[in-house]
Amino acid sequence: MDGPLLSVITVTRDDRAGLARTRASLDAQGWREFEWLVADGGSTDGTLGDLARDPPHWWDSRVDGGPFGGMNRAMGQAQGRYLLFLNGGDRLAGPGVLAGVAAALRAGSPDLLYGDALEDPGTGHLALKPSRHWRWVWYGMPAHHCAILYRRDLVADMEFDMSYRIAADYAFTLEAIRRACRISRMPSALAVFAPDGLSRRHAALGRQEQDRIRAEILGLPQGVRRCISALQFCMASLRSAHPAAYAYLRFGRKQS
């Protein structure tokens, strides 16, 4: 397949500072065989001026109904063999991340590659959030969206389902896993997850949409789905009320 090894897709809207952090983490990479595509959702905060002054490999701006519309639009322009969705505000975990990713992709040619992420669990410090084995996908995403890479020809005929406002990446990943023959995990942090994204601001809606996906796509019985939803609600409540306890249960060692 012609083109770069990797397409990094970023969606953003009215988050000039977040996009700058994403750009800086890409600029810091020593390995450069990637393209950067930015789908802006109609920003009015100066983001478009920044993109015009220092353009990525591809970008456009239009009202698109939410981040998944932008992801679909950018996927149609991507030329890389693999796709990484690094949303505005998300950033790579260090300057050597893409070099490590490239080595893993070339060594194993996986259909999906995923790894850990760094996140602030509510304590004011970044902590390592270990990815789950992909066979636990019935519970939720095996890793944050910014720590999963998809082989482009595996998902070339797929789109993010925009009937989901929050959890379309979960449905997308489920279908990709169903199609995949080779799934690999990197035992290291690939990205830093932005703390103020849609999934955090609308967590209850996200859980509702995940429950719908478990019913309609996975076909899980209602009793099982209720147990999963109850556990997720408890963990979300613990995160809000006692972030240190939540971090102890879900995260690994503190990073910064």
C-alpha positions as CSV (number, residue, x, y, z in Angstrom):
1,M,0.0,0.0,0.0
2,D,1.4,3.4,-1.0
3,G,1.6,6.2,1.6
4,P,3.0,6.6,5.0
5,L,2.9,3.9,7.7
6,L,0.6,5.9,10.0
7,S,-2.2,8.5,9.7
8,V,-2.8,10.4,12.9
9,I,-6.4,11.8,12.9
10,T,-7.3,14.7,15.2
11,V,-10.8,16.1,15.6
12,T,-11.3,19.4,17.4
13,R,-13.7,22.3,17.9
14,D,-13.0,25.5,19.8
15,D,-10.1,24.0,21.7
16,R,-7.1,26.0,20.5
17,A,-4.9,25.3,23.5
18,G,-5.7,21.5,23.4
19,L,-4.9,21.3,19.7
20,A,-1.6,23.1,20.4
21,R,-0.7,20.4,22.9
22,T,-1.5,17.7,20.4
23,R,0.6,19.3,17.8
24,A,3.5,19.8,20.1
25,S,3.5,16.1,21.0
26,L,3.6,15.2,17.3
27,D,6.3,17.7,16.6
28,A,8.5,16.2,19.3
29,Q,8.5,12.7,17.7
30,G,11.8,11.6,16.4
31,W,10.1,9.2,13.9
32,R,8.4,11.1,11.1
33,E,6.8,8.6,8.7
34,F,3.3,9.7,9.5
35,E,0.7,12.2,8.2
36,W,-1.5,14.4,10.4
37,L,-5.1,15.1,9.5
38,V,-7.2,17.5,11.4
39,A,-11.0,17.7,11.0
40,D,-12.3,20.9,12.7
41,G,-15.9,21.1,13.6
42,G,-16.3,24.8,12.8
43,S,-14.1,26.6,15.4
44,T,-14.4,30.3,16.1
45,D,-11.7,30.6,18.7
46,G,-8.6,31.2,16.5
47,T,-8.0,27.5,15.8
48,L,-8.5,28.0,12.1
49,G,-5.8,30.7,12.0
50,D,-3.4,28.4,13.7
51,L,-4.1,25.6,11.2
52,A,-3.7,28.0,8.2
53,R,-0.4,29.4,9.4
54,D,1.1,26.0,10.1
55,P,-1.0,23.5,8.2
56,P,-1.0,19.7,8.9
57,H,-0.9,17.3,5.9
58,W,-4.7,17.7,5.5
59,W,-7.3,19.7,7.3
60,D,-10.7,21.2,6.8
61,S,-13.4,22.9,8.9
62,R,-17.1,22.5,8.8
63,V,-20.0,21.9,11.1
64,D,-20.1,18.1,11.3
65,G,-22.5,17.1,14.1
66,G,-19.8,16.1,16.6
67,P,-16.4,14.4,16.7
68,F,-17.4,11.2,15.0
69,G,-18.4,13.1,11.9
70,G,-15.0,14.6,11.8
71,M,-13.4,11.2,12.3
72,N,-15.4,9.8,9.4
73,R,-14.4,12.7,7.2
74,A,-10.7,12.5,8.0
75,M,-10.7,8.7,7.5
76,G,-11.8,9.2,4.0
77,Q,-8.7,11.3,3.3
78,A,-6.2,9.1,5.2
79,Q,-3.4,7.4,3.2
80,G,-1.5,5.6,6.0
81,R,-1.5,1.9,6.5
82,Y,-2.6,2.4,10.1
83,L,-4.9,4.9,11.8
84,L,-4.5,6.5,15.2
85,F,-7.2,8.8,16.6
86,L,-5.5,11.4,18.7
87,N,-8.2,14.0,19.5
88,G,-7.5,17.6,20.2
89,G,-6.1,17.8,23.7
90,D,-4.8,14.2,23.7
91,R,-1.1,13.9,23.3
92,L,1.5,11.2,22.8
93,A,3.1,10.0,26.0
94,G,6.7,10.8,24.9
95,P,8.9,11.7,22.0
96,G,9.8,8.0,21.3
97,V,6.2,6.7,21.2
98,L,5.7,6.6,17.4
99,A,9.2,5.0,16.9
100,G,8.1,2.2,19.2
101,V,4.7,1.9,17.6
102,A,6.3,1.8,14.1
103,A,8.7,-1.0,15.2
104,A,5.7,-3.0,16.6
105,L,3.6,-2.5,13.5
106,R,6.4,-3.6,11.2
107,A,7.4,-6.6,13.3
108,G,4.0,-8.1,13.7
109,S,1.7,-6.5,11.0
110,P,-1.2,-6.6,13.5
111,D,-4.7,-5.7,12.5
112,L,-5.1,-3.8,15.8
113,L,-2.3,-2.6,18.1
114,Y,-3.1,-1.1,21.5
115,G,-1.4,0.0,24.7
116,D,-1.7,1.8,28.0
117,A,-2.5,5.4,28.5
118,L,-1.7,8.1,31.1
119,E,-4.6,10.0,32.7
120,D,-5.4,12.1,35.7
121,P,-7.8,10.0,37.8
122,G,-8.9,13.1,39.7
123,T,-5.9,13.3,42.0
124,G,-4.1,16.1,40.1
125,H,-1.4,13.7,39.0
126,L,-1.0,11.6,35.9
127,A,-1.1,7.8,36.5
128,L,-0.7,4.8,34.2
129,K,-4.0,3.4,33.2
130,P,-3.3,-0.2,32.1
131,S,-5.2,-1.5,29.0
132,R,-7.4,-4.5,29.4
133,H,-7.1,-7.7,27.3
134,W,-9.2,-7.2,24.2
135,R,-11.3,-10.2,25.2
136,W,-12.8,-8.0,27.9
137,V,-14.3,-5.8,25.3
138,W,-17.8,-6.8,26.5
139,Y,-17.1,-4.6,29.5
140,G,-15.8,-1.6,27.5
141,M,-13.0,-0.3,25.3
142,P,-9.7,-2.3,25.9
143,A,-7.8,1.0,26.0
144,H,-8.5,4.7,25.4
145,H,-9.2,5.6,21.8
146,C,-5.9,7.5,21.6
147,A,-4.0,4.3,22.5
148,I,-5.5,2.0,19.7
149,L,-4.2,1.7,16.1
150,Y,-6.4,0.2,13.4
151,R,-5.1,-1.2,10.1
152,R,-6.7,1.0,7.6
153,D,-7.7,-1.6,5.0
154,L,-9.4,-3.6,7.9
155,V,-11.8,-0.7,8.6
156,A,-11.8,1.0,5.1
157,D,-15.5,0.3,4.6
158,M,-16.5,1.3,8.2
159,E,-17.7,4.5,9.7
160,F,-18.4,5.7,13.2
161,D,-22.1,5.4,13.9
162,M,-23.2,9.0,14.6
163,S,-26.4,7.8,16.3
164,Y,-24.0,7.5,19.3
165,R,-22.8,10.8,20.7
166,I,-20.2,9.3,23.1
167,A,-19.7,5.6,22.5
168,A,-19.4,5.3,18.7
169,D,-15.7,4.4,19.2
170,Y,-16.8,1.4,21.3
171,A,-19.1,0.1,18.5
172,F,-16.4,0.8,15.9
173,T,-13.7,-1.1,17.9
174,L,-16.0,-4.0,18.5
175,E,-16.5,-4.4,14.8
176,A,-12.8,-4.0,14.1
177,I,-12.0,-6.7,16.7
178,R,-14.6,-9.0,15.1
179,R,-12.8,-8.7,11.8
180,A,-9.2,-8.9,13.1
181,C,-7.0,-11.9,12.9
182,R,-4.0,-10.4,14.7
183,I,-4.3,-8.2,17.8
184,S,-1.2,-7.0,19.6
185,R,-0.7,-5.1,22.9
186,M,2.2,-2.9,23.7
187,P,3.1,-3.0,27.4
188,S,3.8,0.8,27.6
189,A,1.9,4.1,27.6
190,L,1.2,5.4,24.1
191,A,-0.9,8.5,24.9
192,V,-2.0,11.0,27.5
193,F,-5.8,11.2,27.6
194,A,-7.3,14.7,27.8
195,P,-9.3,15.0,31.0
196,D,-12.1,17.2,29.8
197,G,-13.4,15.4,26.7
198,L,-17.0,14.5,25.9
199,S,-16.7,11.1,27.6
200,R,-15.9,12.7,30.9
201,R,-18.4,15.5,30.6
202,H,-21.3,13.2,29.6
203,A,-20.3,10.0,31.4
204,A,-23.9,9.0,32.1
205,L,-24.9,9.2,28.5
206,G,-21.8,7.2,27.6
207,R,-22.8,4.4,29.9
208,Q,-26.3,4.4,28.4
209,E,-24.9,4.1,24.9
210,Q,-22.5,1.4,25.9
211,D,-25.5,-0.6,27.3
212,R,-27.3,-0.2,24.0
213,I,-24.2,-1.5,22.2
214,R,-24.0,-4.5,24.5
215,A,-27.6,-5.3,23.7
216,E,-27.7,-4.6,20.0
217,I,-24.2,-5.6,18.9
218,L,-23.0,-8.1,21.5
219,G,-26.5,-9.5,22.3
220,L,-25.7,-9.7,26.1
221,P,-28.8,-10.6,28.3
222,Q,-30.3,-7.8,30.3
223,G,-29.2,-9.2,33.6
224,V,-25.6,-9.2,32.6
225,R,-25.9,-5.7,31.2
226,R,-27.4,-4.4,34.4
227,C,-24.5,-5.9,36.4
228,I,-22.0,-4.2,34.1
229,S,-23.8,-0.9,34.2
230,A,-24.1,-1.0,38.0
231,L,-20.3,-1.7,38.3
232,Q,-19.5,1.2,36.0
233,F,-21.8,3.5,37.9
234,C,-20.1,2.5,41.2
235,M,-16.6,3.1,39.7
236,A,-17.7,6.5,38.4
237,S,-19.2,7.5,41.7
238,L,-16.0,6.4,43.5
239,R,-13.9,8.5,41.1
240,S,-16.0,11.5,41.8
241,A,-16.2,11.1,45.6
242,H,-12.8,9.5,46.4
243,P,-10.4,9.9,43.5
244,A,-7.5,8.5,45.4
245,A,-9.3,5.2,46.1
246,Y,-10.5,5.0,42.5
247,A,-6.9,5.5,41.3
248,Y,-5.7,2.8,43.7
249,L,-8.2,0.3,42.2
250,R,-7.9,1.1,38.5
251,F,-4.5,2.7,37.9
252,G,-0.9,1.7,38.2
253,R,1.9,3.8,39.6
254,K,1.8,7.6,39.6
255,Q,3.7,9.1,36.8
256,S,4.0,12.8,37.7
